[in-house]
Amino acid sequence: MLPAKYRMTRSTEFGATVKHGVRAAQPDLVVHVRRDDTDAEGPRIGLVVSKSVGTAVQRHRVARQLRHVARSVLADLDPEERVVIRALPGSRRAVSSRLEQELRAGLRRTHDVLGGRR
């Protein structure tokens, strides 16, 4: 489970990250990353799992997998980073290890553009 202090909860934060951040598309995920210096108490991660992913049960399963995977990458993020992970329809059939690979690849690509740590 993703600790509460790392969860993105405000829609304005989601919107700003998606609109002004750097995007990296993967087969099952789209990763949006933005640096926000105003509130640097730690990285924040938000999930978007729309109805196109599947039924409510499938969406909740994907969200649980993504929260678990997101927890494993927290150490790789800078404190001022805001990350939105948007699940694509193929994510409902993906295993956690594949989602983690895709998330790490997406973060690497965004960090290359942003000039980040990795």
N, CA, C and O atoms as CSV, one atom per row, in Angstrom:
chain,resi,resn,atom,element,x,y,z
A,1,MET,N,N,0.843,-1.183,0.000
A,1,MET,CA,C,0.000,0.000,0.000
A,1,MET,C,C,0.888,1.246,0.000
A,1,MET,O,O,1.948,1.268,0.624
A,2,LEU,N,N,0.451,2.244,-0.686
A,2,LEU,CA,C,1.162,3.514,-0.774
A,2,LEU,C,C,0.831,4.356,0.462
A,2,LEU,O,O,-0.340,4.629,0.723
A,3,PRO,N,N,1.852,4.770,1.229
A,3,PRO,CA,C,1.584,5.578,2.421
A,3,PRO,C,C,0.833,6.868,2.079
A,3,PRO,O,O,1.047,7.451,1.016
A,4,ALA,N,N,-0.030,7.300,2.967
A,4,ALA,CA,C,-0.913,8.447,2.728
A,4,ALA,C,C,-0.147,9.726,2.404
A,4,ALA,O,O,-0.618,10.528,1.598
A,5,LYS,N,N,1.011,9.935,3.003
A,5,LYS,CA,C,1.732,11.186,2.762
A,5,LYS,C,C,2.283,11.281,1.339
A,5,LYS,O,O,2.674,12.363,0.901
A,6,TYR,N,N,2.317,10.172,0.621
A,6,TYR,CA,C,2.798,10.170,-0.755
A,6,TYR,C,C,1.670,10.149,-1.784
A,6,TYR,O,O,1.940,10.118,-2.985
A,7,ARG,N,N,0.429,10.166,-1.344
A,7,ARG,CA,C,-0.705,10.111,-2.261
A,7,ARG,C,C,-1.115,11.503,-2.724
A,7,ARG,O,O,-1.175,12.443,-1.932
A,8,MET,N,N,-1.391,11.617,-3.989
A,8,MET,CA,C,-1.910,12.851,-4.553
A,8,MET,C,C,-3.432,12.788,-4.414
A,8,MET,O,O,-4.050,11.819,-4.855
A,9,THR,N,N,-4.038,13.803,-3.810
A,9,THR,CA,C,-5.467,13.750,-3.547
A,9,THR,C,C,-6.262,14.888,-4.192
A,9,THR,O,O,-7.452,14.722,-4.459
A,10,ARG,N,N,-5.641,16.023,-4.445
A,10,ARG,CA,C,-6.378,17.172,-4.976
A,10,ARG,C,C,-6.436,17.150,-6.498
A,10,ARG,O,O,-5.432,16.891,-7.160
A,11,SER,N,N,-7.599,17.420,-7.041
A,11,SER,CA,C,-7.763,17.394,-8.499
A,11,SER,C,C,-6.906,18.464,-9.177
A,11,SER,O,O,-6.475,18.279,-10.315
A,12,THR,N,N,-6.658,19.573,-8.492
A,12,THR,CA,C,-5.807,20.616,-9.082
A,12,THR,C,C,-4.381,20.116,-9.255
A,12,THR,O,O,-3.710,20.458,-10.228
A,13,GLU,N,N,-3.923,19.307,-8.308
A,13,GLU,CA,C,-2.582,18.734,-8.397
A,13,GLU,C,C,-2.501,17.733,-9.561
A,13,GLU,O,O,-1.517,17.707,-10.299
A,14,PHE,N,N,-3.550,16.912,-9.711
A,14,PHE,CA,C,-3.619,15.982,-10.843
A,14,PHE,C,C,-3.581,16.763,-12.154
A,14,PHE,O,O,-2.792,16.468,-13.051
A,15,GLY,N,N,-4.455,17.767,-12.243
A,15,GLY,CA,C,-4.569,18.552,-13.473
A,15,GLY,C,C,-3.277,19.246,-13.852
A,15,GLY,O,O,-2.879,19.223,-15.017
A,16,ALA,N,N,-2.617,19.864,-12.882
A,16,ALA,CA,C,-1.361,20.564,-13.160
A,16,ALA,C,C,-0.276,19.596,-13.612
A,16,ALA,O,O,0.514,19.915,-14.500
A,17,THR,N,N,-0.237,18.417,-13.004
A,17,THR,CA,C,0.777,17.428,-13.375
A,17,THR,C,C,0.550,16.930,-14.794
A,17,THR,O,O,1.497,16.812,-15.572
A,18,VAL,N,N,-0.680,16.641,-15.128
A,18,VAL,CA,C,-0.982,16.142,-16.470
A,18,VAL,C,C,-0.793,17.244,-17.511
A,18,VAL,O,O,-0.251,16.992,-18.587
A,19,LYS,N,N,-1.231,18.453,-17.202
A,19,LYS,CA,C,-1.168,19.548,-18.174
A,19,LYS,C,C,0.243,20.097,-18.372
A,19,LYS,O,O,0.645,20.381,-19.500
A,20,HIS,N,N,0.995,20.247,-17.283
A,20,HIS,CA,C,2.299,20.911,-17.365
A,20,HIS,C,C,3.481,19.958,-17.220
A,20,HIS,O,O,4.631,20.381,-17.337
A,21,GLY,N,N,3.220,18.706,-16.974
A,21,GLY,CA,C,4.300,17.747,-16.768
A,21,GLY,C,C,4.785,17.125,-18.061
A,21,GLY,O,O,4.277,17.409,-19.146
A,22,VAL,N,N,5.783,16.269,-17.916
A,22,VAL,CA,C,6.350,15.528,-19.039
A,22,VAL,C,C,5.666,14.168,-19.077
A,22,VAL,O,O,5.463,13.536,-18.040
A,23,ARG,N,N,5.312,13.723,-20.282
A,23,ARG,CA,C,4.557,12.482,-20.447
A,23,ARG,C,C,5.423,11.419,-21.109
A,23,ARG,O,O,6.176,11.702,-22.040
A,24,ALA,N,N,5.302,10.187,-20.610
A,24,ALA,CA,C,5.971,9.040,-21.221
A,24,ALA,C,C,4.943,7.918,-21.346
A,24,ALA,O,O,4.423,7.423,-20.346
A,25,ALA,N,N,4.661,7.526,-22.580
A,25,ALA,CA,C,3.679,6.472,-22.825
A,25,ALA,C,C,4.361,5.115,-22.866
A,25,ALA,O,O,5.447,4.965,-23.426
A,26,GLN,N,N,3.717,4.142,-22.273
A,26,GLN,CA,C,4.141,2.750,-22.275
A,26,GLN,C,C,2.956,1.932,-22.788
A,26,GLN,O,O,1.860,2.475,-22.924
A,27,PRO,N,N,3.146,0.640,-23.076
A,27,PRO,CA,C,2.023,-0.150,-23.602
A,27,PRO,C,C,0.796,-0.203,-22.679
A,27,PRO,O,O,-0.333,-0.193,-23.169
A,28,ASP,N,N,0.995,-0.259,-21.367
A,28,ASP,CA,C,-0.126,-0.393,-20.438
A,28,ASP,C,C,-0.319,0.814,-19.529
A,28,ASP,O,O,-1.290,0.864,-18.774
A,29,LEU,N,N,0.591,1.789,-19.587
A,29,LEU,CA,C,0.552,2.947,-18.692
A,29,LEU,C,C,0.968,4.205,-19.431
A,29,LEU,O,O,1.673,4.153,-20.439
A,30,VAL,N,N,0.514,5.334,-18.909
A,30,VAL,CA,C,1.063,6.631,-19.298
A,30,VAL,C,C,1.517,7.285,-18.005
A,30,VAL,O,O,0.753,7.377,-17.045
A,31,VAL,N,N,2.770,7.743,-17.984
A,31,VAL,CA,C,3.357,8.346,-16.788
A,31,VAL,C,C,3.544,9.838,-17.041
A,31,VAL,O,O,4.186,10.233,-18.014
A,32,HIS,N,N,2.983,10.660,-16.161
A,32,HIS,CA,C,3.152,12.116,-16.217
A,32,HIS,C,C,3.968,12.526,-14.993
A,32,HIS,O,O,3.649,12.128,-13.873
A,33,VAL,N,N,5.025,13.326,-15.204
A,33,VAL,CA,C,5.872,13.779,-14.097
A,33,VAL,C,C,6.060,15.284,-14.195
A,33,VAL,O,O,6.295,15.835,-15.271
A,34,ARG,N,N,5.950,15.930,-13.047
A,34,ARG,CA,C,6.155,17.380,-12.953
A,34,ARG,C,C,6.925,17.671,-11.680
A,34,ARG,O,O,6.741,17.001,-10.664
A,35,ARG,N,N,7.778,18.659,-11.740
A,35,ARG,CA,C,8.501,19.092,-10.542
A,35,ARG,C,C,7.778,20.301,-9.967
A,35,ARG,O,O,7.463,21.249,-10.686
A,36,ASP,N,N,7.515,20.256,-8.655
A,36,ASP,CA,C,6.788,21.320,-7.963
A,36,ASP,C,C,7.572,21.703,-6.725
A,36,ASP,O,O,7.602,20.951,-5.751
A,37,ASP,N,N,8.215,22.878,-6.753
A,37,ASP,CA,C,9.070,23.313,-5.638
A,37,ASP,C,C,8.291,23.880,-4.462
A,37,ASP,O,O,8.871,24.095,-3.398
A,38,THR,N,N,6.999,24.129,-4.620
A,38,THR,CA,C,6.250,24.792,-3.560
A,38,THR,C,C,6.028,23.907,-2.344
A,38,THR,O,O,5.960,24.407,-1.221
A,39,ASP,N,N,5.916,22.613,-2.547
A,39,ASP,CA,C,5.600,21.700,-1.447
A,39,ASP,C,C,6.513,20.487,-1.535
A,39,ASP,O,O,6.106,19.442,-2.041
A,40,ALA,N,N,7.736,20.612,-1.050
A,40,ALA,CA,C,8.746,19.568,-1.237
A,40,ALA,C,C,8.872,18.661,-0.018
A,40,ALA,O,O,9.985,18.362,0.414
A,41,GLU,N,N,7.753,18.221,0.539
A,41,GLU,CA,C,7.820,17.329,1.698
A,41,GLU,C,C,7.938,15.868,1.291
A,41,GLU,O,O,7.974,14.981,2.144
A,42,GLY,N,N,7.997,15.624,0.027
A,42,GLY,CA,C,8.142,14.263,-0.472
A,42,GLY,C,C,7.444,14.104,-1.801
A,42,GLY,O,O,6.575,14.909,-2.135
A,43,PRO,N,N,7.797,13.089,-2.572
A,43,PRO,CA,C,7.111,12.884,-3.853
A,43,PRO,C,C,5.649,12.532,-3.621
A,43,PRO,O,O,5.289,11.969,-2.587
A,44,ARG,N,N,4.819,12.868,-4.592
A,44,ARG,CA,C,3.391,12.554,-4.510
A,44,ARG,C,C,3.013,11.784,-5.771
A,44,ARG,O,O,3.434,12.130,-6.874
A,45,ILE,N,N,2.215,10.738,-5.591
A,45,ILE,CA,C,1.816,9.885,-6.701
A,45,ILE,C,C,0.297,9.790,-6.743
A,45,ILE,O,O,-0.357,9.581,-5.721
A,46,GLY,N,N,-0.252,9.947,-7.944
A,46,GLY,CA,C,-1.684,9.808,-8.148
A,46,GLY,C,C,-1.968,8.792,-9.232
A,46,GLY,O,O,-1.163,8.599,-10.144
A,47,LEU,N,N,-3.111,8.146,-9.131
A,47,LEU,CA,C,-3.511,7.129,-10.098
A,47,LEU,C,C,-4.778,7.552,-10.816
A,47,LEU,O,O,-5.672,8.159,-10.227
A,48,VAL,N,N,-4.841,7.221,-12.105
A,48,VAL,CA,C,-6.047,7.419,-12.893
A,48,VAL,C,C,-6.358,6.081,-13.549
A,48,VAL,O,O,-5.621,5.617,-14.420
A,49,VAL,N,N,-7.447,5.471,-13.125
A,49,VAL,CA,C,-7.879,4.190,-13.686
A,49,VAL,C,C,-9.320,4.389,-14.152
A,49,VAL,O,O,-10.254,4.326,-13.352
A,50,SER,N,N,-9.491,4.629,-15.450
A,50,SER,CA,C,-10.814,4.960,-15.976
A,50,SER,C,C,-11.629,3.712,-16.307
A,50,SER,O,O,-11.137,2.586,-16.230
A,51,LYS,N,N,-12.874,3.942,-16.673
A,51,LYS,CA,C,-13.781,2.836,-17.003
A,51,LYS,C,C,-13.332,2.060,-18.229
A,51,LYS,O,O,-13.769,0.927,-18.431
A,52,SER,N,N,-12.470,2.643,-19.054
A,52,SER,CA,C,-11.987,1.928,-20.235
A,52,SER,C,C,-11.112,0.731,-19.845
A,52,SER,O,O,-10.895,-0.170,-20.656
A,53,VAL,N,N,-10.613,0.722,-18.614
A,53,VAL,CA,C,-9.794,-0.396,-18.131
A,53,VAL,C,C,-10.649,-1.641,-17.930
A,53,VAL,O,O,-10.176,-2.754,-18.161
A,54,GLY,N,N,-11.882,-1.477,-17.509
A,54,GLY,CA,C,-12.751,-2.638,-17.334
A,54,GLY,C,C,-13.815,-2.401,-16.287
A,54,GLY,O,O,-14.174,-1.262,-15.988
A,55,THR,N,N,-14.314,-3.492,-15.736
A,55,THR,CA,C,-15.351,-3.423,-14.709
A,55,THR,C,C,-14.774,-2.845,-13.424
A,55,THR,O,O,-13.563,-2.656,-13.310
A,56,ALA,N,N,-15.636,-2.567,-12.470
A,56,ALA,CA,C,-15.181,-2.006,-11.192
A,56,ALA,C,C,-14.177,-2.936,-10.514
A,56,ALA,O,O,-13.183,-2.473,-9.954
A,57,VAL,N,N,-14.429,-4.229,-10.562
A,57,VAL,CA,C,-13.513,-5.198,-9.941
A,57,VAL,C,C,-12.148,-5.145,-10.615
A,57,VAL,O,O,-11.120,-5.159,-9.938
A,58,GLN,N,N,-12.132,-5.085,-11.947
A,58,GLN,CA,C,-10.872,-5.023,-12.680
A,58,GLN,C,C,-10.142,-3.721,-12.407
A,58,GLN,O,O,-8.921,-3.713,-12.252
A,59,ARG,N,N,-10.884,-2.613,-12.346
A,59,ARG,CA,C,-10.254,-1.313,-12.071
A,59,ARG,C,C,-9.635,-1.284,-10.680
A,59,ARG,O,O,-8.527,-0.776,-10.512
A,60,HIS,N,N,-10.325,-1.816,-9.689
A,60,HIS,CA,C,-9.782,-1.831,-8.327
A,60,HIS,C,C,-8.556,-2.727,-8.239
A,60,HIS,O,O,-7.605,-2.405,-7.526
A,61,ARG,N,N,-8.565,-3.840,-8.952
A,61,ARG,CA,C,-7.404,-4.731,-8.971
A,61,ARG,C,C,-6.191,-4.014,-9.570
A,61,ARG,O,O,-5.088,-4.089,-9.028
A,62,VAL,N,N,-6.405,-3.317,-10.697
A,62,VAL,CA,C,-5.320,-2.565,-11.338
A,62,VAL,C,C,-4.822,-1.469,-10.410
A,62,VAL,O,O,-3.613,-1.265,-10.293
A,63,ALA,N,N,-5.729,-0.758,-9.748
A,63,ALA,CA,C,-5.327,0.311,-8.823
A,63,ALA,C,C,-4.494,-0.247,-7.673
A,63,ALA,O,O,-3.501,0.365,-7.280
A,64,ARG,N,N,-4.884,-1.399,-7.129
A,64,ARG,CA,C,-4.094,-2.023,-6.052
A,64,ARG,C,C,-2.707,-2.390,-6.545
A,64,ARG,O,O,-1.715,-2.156,-5.855
A,65,GLN,N,N,-2.635,-2.967,-7.740
A,65,GLN,CA,C,-1.333,-3.322,-8.300
A,65,GLN,C,C,-0.466,-2.077,-8.492
A,65,GLN,O,O,0.720,-2.088,-8.161
A,66,LEU,N,N,-1.052,-1.010,-9.024
A,66,LEU,CA,C,-0.289,0.210,-9.271
A,66,LEU,C,C,0.178,0.860,-7.978
A,66,LEU,O,O,1.291,1.383,-7.922
A,67,ARG,N,N,-0.655,0.838,-6.931
A,67,ARG,CA,C,-0.211,1.387,-5.636
A,67,ARG,C,C,0.975,0.603,-5.101
A,67,ARG,O,O,1.925,1.186,-4.580
A,68,HIS,N,N,0.923,-0.715,-5.226
A,68,HIS,CA,C,2.016,-1.566,-4.763
A,68,HIS,C,C,3.294,-1.274,-5.559
A,68,HIS,O,O,4.374,-1.147,-4.983
A,69,VAL,N,N,3.164,-1.170,-6.870
A,69,VAL,CA,C,4.311,-0.899,-7.739
A,69,VAL,C,C,4.865,0.501,-7.456
A,69,VAL,O,O,6.081,0.689,-7.415
A,70,ALA,N,N,3.981,1.480,-7.262
A,70,ALA,CA,C,4.415,2.854,-7.001
A,70,ALA,C,C,5.229,2.943,-5.716
A,70,ALA,O,O,6.175,3.725,-5.626
A,71,ARG,N,N,4.865,2.151,-4.738
A,71,ARG,CA,C,5.622,2.160,-3.477
A,71,ARG,C,C,7.065,1.739,-3.701
A,71,ARG,O,O,7.970,2.240,-3.035
A,72,SER,N,N,7.285,0.820,-4.635
A,72,SER,CA,C,8.646,0.326,-4.882
A,72,SER,C,C,9.538,1.357,-5.576
A,72,SER,O,O,10.762,1.227,-5.539
A,73,VAL,N,N,8.951,2.380,-6.208
A,73,VAL,CA,C,9.764,3.375,-6.899
A,73,VAL,C,C,9.910,4.685,-6.121
A,73,VAL,O,O,10.546,5.617,-6.612
A,74,LEU,N,N,9.344,4.772,-4.938
A,74,LEU,CA,C,9.414,6.017,-4.156
A,74,LEU,C,C,10.850,6.475,-3.920
A,74,LEU,O,O,11.126,7.674,-3.962
A,75,ALA,N,N,11.764,5.545,-3.672
A,75,ALA,CA,C,13.156,5.903,-3.391
A,75,ALA,C,C,13.834,6.530,-4.611
A,75,ALA,O,O,14.823,7.248,-4.463
A,76,ASP,N,N,13.316,6.270,-5.809
A,76,ASP,CA,C,13.910,6.797,-7.031
A,76,ASP,C,C,13.419,8.200,-7.383
A,76,ASP,O,O,13.904,8.800,-8.342
A,77,LEU,N,N,12.474,8.722,-6.626
A,77,LEU,CA,C,11.872,10.018,-6.939
A,77,LEU,C,C,12.456,11.123,-6.082
A,77,LEU,O,O,12.807,10.913,-4.921
A,78,ASP,N,N,12.556,12.307,-6.676
A,78,ASP,CA,C,12.973,13.495,-5.933
A,78,ASP,C,C,11.796,13.978,-5.081
A,78,ASP,O,O,10.645,13.753,-5.454
A,79,PRO,N,N,12.054,14.632,-3.954
A,79,PRO,CA,C,10.965,15.087,-3.079
A,79,PRO,C,C,9.984,16.048,-3.741
A,79,PRO,O,O,8.820,16.100,-3.347
A,80,GLU,N,N,10.425,16.804,-4.731
A,80,GLU,CA,C,9.522,17.772,-5.356
A,80,GLU,C,C,8.766,17.209,-6.561
A,80,GLU,O,O,8.040,17.947,-7.227
A,81,GLU,N,N,8.920,15.940,-6.847
A,81,GLU,CA,C,8.257,15.359,-8.008
A,81,GLU,C,C,6.809,14.982,-7.734
A,81,GLU,O,O,6.463,14.489,-6.660
A,82,ARG,N,N,5.971,15.231,-8.740
A,82,ARG,CA,C,4.577,14.829,-8.724
A,82,ARG,C,C,4.382,13.882,-9.902
A,82,ARG,O,O,4.731,14.217,-11.034
A,83,VAL,N,N,3.830,12.710,-9.643
A,83,VAL,CA,C,3.687,11.669,-10.670
A,83,VAL,C,C,2.223,11.255,-10.757
A,83,VAL,O,O,1.587,10.967,-9.743
A,84,VAL,N,N,1.695,11.230,-11.983
A,84,VAL,CA,C,0.366,10.681,-12.233
A,84,VAL,C,C,0.551,9.472,-13.138
A,84,VAL,O,O,1.166,9.562,-14.200
A,85,ILE,N,N,0.013,8.346,-12.703
A,85,ILE,CA,C,0.075,7.112,-13.477
A,85,ILE,C,C,-1.330,6.845,-14.008
A,85,ILE,O,O,-2.272,6.643,-13.241
A,86,ARG,N,N,-1.452,6.847,-15.336
A,86,ARG,CA,C,-2.752,6.584,-15.959
A,86,ARG,C,C,-2.733,5.190,-16.562
A,86,ARG,O,O,-1.910,4.890,-17.426
A,87,ALA,N,N,-3.634,4.348,-16.108
A,87,ALA,CA,C,-3.720,2.976,-16.590
A,87,ALA,C,C,-4.449,2.936,-17.929
A,87,ALA,O,O,-5.482,3.581,-18.105
A,88,LEU,N,N,-3.903,2.179,-18.861
A,88,LEU,CA,C,-4.548,1.961,-20.151
A,88,LEU,C,C,-5.283,0.620,-20.118
A,88,LEU,O,O,-5.025,-0.194,-19.231
A,89,PRO,N,N,-6.188,0.375,-21.057
A,89,PRO,CA,C,-6.989,-0.858,-21.016
A,89,PRO,C,C,-6.178,-2.150,-20.916
A,89,PRO,O,O,-6.643,-3.108,-20.298
A,90,GLY,N,N,-4.998,-2.207,-21.497
A,90,GLY,CA,C,-4.172,-3.413,-21.435
A,90,GLY,C,C,-3.662,-3.731,-20.046
A,90,GLY,O,O,-3.221,-4.852,-19.793
A,91,SER,N,N,-3.713,-2.767,-19.140
A,91,SER,CA,C,-3.188,-2.984,-17.786
A,91,SER,C,C,-3.994,-4.008,-16.998
A,91,SER,O,O,-3.484,-4.584,-16.037
A,92,ARG,N,N,-5.239,-4.242,-17.388
A,92,ARG,CA,C,-6.048,-5.206,-16.637
A,92,ARG,C,C,-5.531,-6.627,-16.808
A,92,ARG,O,O,-5.810,-7.485,-15.970
A,93,ARG,N,N,-4.776,-6.897,-17.886
A,93,ARG,CA,C,-4.217,-8.226,-18.106
A,93,ARG,C,C,-2.749,-8.317,-17.720
A,93,ARG,O,O,-2.165,-9.399,-17.780
A,94,ALA,N,N,-2.145,-7.209,-17.327
A,94,ALA,CA,C,-0.718,-7.177,-17.015
A,94,ALA,C,C,-0.456,-7.640,-15.581
A,94,ALA,O,O,-1.250,-7.381,-14.677
A,95,VAL,N,N,0.668,-8.327,-15.391
A,95,VAL,CA,C,1.078,-8.743,-14.050
A,95,VAL,C,C,1.863,-7.594,-13.411
A,95,VAL,O,O,2.331,-6.692,-14.106
A,96,SER,N,N,2.000,-7.634,-12.102
A,96,SER,CA,C,2.643,-6.545,-11.369
A,96,SER,C,C,4.075,-6.289,-11.832
A,96,SER,O,O,4.502,-5.138,-11.923
A,97,SER,N,N,4.815,-7.355,-12.125
A,97,SER,CA,C,6.211,-7.166,-12.543
A,97,SER,C,C,6.291,-6.394,-13.859
A,97,SER,O,O,7.192,-5.577,-14.047
A,98,ARG,N,N,5.358,-6.648,-14.762
A,98,ARG,CA,C,5.344,-5.913,-16.025
A,98,ARG,C,C,4.970,-4.453,-15.795
A,98,ARG,O,O,5.570,-3.558,-16.391
A,99,LEU,N,N,3.988,-4.208,-14.937
A,99,LEU,CA,C,3.609,-2.830,-14.624
A,99,LEU,C,C,4.773,-2.082,-13.983
A,99,LEU,O,O,4.992,-0.905,-14.270
A,100,GLU,N,N,5.520,-2.765,-13.114
A,100,GLU,CA,C,6.679,-2.119,-12.492
A,100,GLU,C,C,7.737,-1.787,-13.535
A,100,GLU,O,O,8.318,-0.702,-13.498
A,101,GLN,N,N,7.994,-2.696,-14.461
A,101,GLN,CA,C,8.958,-2.436,-15.539
A,101,GLN,C,C,8.534,-1.221,-16.354
A,101,GLN,O,O,9.348,-0.347,-16.652
A,102,GLU,N,N,7.267,-1.173,-16.706
A,102,GLU,CA,C,6.777,-0.059,-17.508
A,102,GLU,C,C,6.822,1.256,-16.736
A,102,GLU,O,O,7.143,2.298,-17.308
A,103,LEU,N,N,6.506,1.219,-15.458
A,103,LEU,CA,C,6.576,2.438,-14.650
A,103,LEU,C,C,8.015,2.931,-14.551
A,103,LEU,O,O,8.279,4.122,-14.717
A,104,ARG,N,N,8.938,2.025,-14.284
A,104,ARG,CA,C,10.352,2.425,-14.205
A,104,ARG,C,C,10.850,2.973,-15.542
A,104,ARG,O,O,11.593,3.955,-15.566
A,105,ALA,N,N,10.455,2.357,-16.642
A,105,ALA,CA,C,10.860,2.848,-17.963
A,105,ALA,C,C,10.272,4.234,-18.220
A,105,ALA,O,O,10.962,5.113,-18.736
A,106,GLY,N,N,9.018,4.433,-17.867
A,106,GLY,CA,C,8.389,5.739,-18.037
A,106,GLY,C,C,9.058,6.813,-17.193
A,106,GLY,O,O,9.267,7.936,-17.653
A,107,LEU,N,N,9.393,6.462,-15.955
A,107,LEU,CA,C,10.085,7.426,-15.084
A,107,LEU,C,C,11.471,7.760,-15.626
A,107,LEU,O,O,11.887,8.918,-15.580
A,108,ARG,N,N,12.189,6.766,-16.136
A,108,ARG,CA,C,13.511,7.024,-16.731
A,108,ARG,C,C,13.389,8.000,-17.898
A,108,ARG,O,O,14.177,8.937,-18.022
A,109,ARG,N,N,12.390,7.770,-18.754
A,109,ARG,CA,C,12.206,8.654,-19.911
A,109,ARG,C,C,11.872,10.077,-19.482
A,109,ARG,O,O,12.403,11.035,-20.042
A,110,THR,N,N,10.999,10.219,-18.496
A,110,THR,CA,C,10.646,11.577,-18.044
A,110,THR,C,C,11.824,12.246,-17.349
A,110,THR,O,O,12.026,13.452,-17.494
A,111,HIS,N,N,12.602,11.473,-16.596
A,111,HIS,CA,C,13.775,12.045,-15.929
A,111,HIS,C,C,14.821,12.485,-16.943
A,111,HIS,O,O,15.525,13.469,-16.714
A,112,ASP,N,N,14.933,11.771,-18.065
A,112,ASP,CA,C,15.862,12.185,-19.124
A,112,ASP,C,C,15.453,13.549,-19.678
A,112,ASP,O,O,16.302,14.402,-19.937
A,113,VAL,N,N,14.161,13.743,-19.855
A,113,VAL,CA,C,13.665,15.018,-20.390
A,113,VAL,C,C,13.817,16.132,-19.352
A,113,VAL,O,O,14.224,17.248,-19.676
A,114,LEU,N,N,13.483,15.810,-18.104
A,114,LEU,CA,C,13.557,16.814,-17.037
A,114,LEU,C,C,14.977,17.060,-16.538
A,114,LEU,O,O,15.219,18.028,-15.816
A,115,GLY,N,N,15.909,16.204,-16.910
A,115,GLY,CA,C,17.269,16.335,-16.404
A,115,GLY,C,C,17.361,15.885,-14.965
A,115,GLY,O,O,18.085,16.477,-14.164
A,116,GLY,N,N,16.623,14.832,-14.636
A,116,GLY,CA,C,16.547,14.347,-13.256
A,116,GLY,C,C,17.670,13.416,-12.850
A,116,GLY,O,O,18.712,13.331,-13.500
A,117,ARG,N,N,17.424,12.729,-11.766
A,117,ARG,CA,C,18.421,11.870,-11.149
A,117,ARG,C,C,18.762,10.655,-11.990
A,117,ARG,O,O,19.915,10.223,-11.975
A,118,ARG,N,N,17.818,10.084,-12.723
A,118,ARG,CA,C,18.068,8.827,-13.425
A,118,ARG,C,C,17.842,8.994,-14.896
A,118,ARG,O,O,18.004,8.040,-15.658
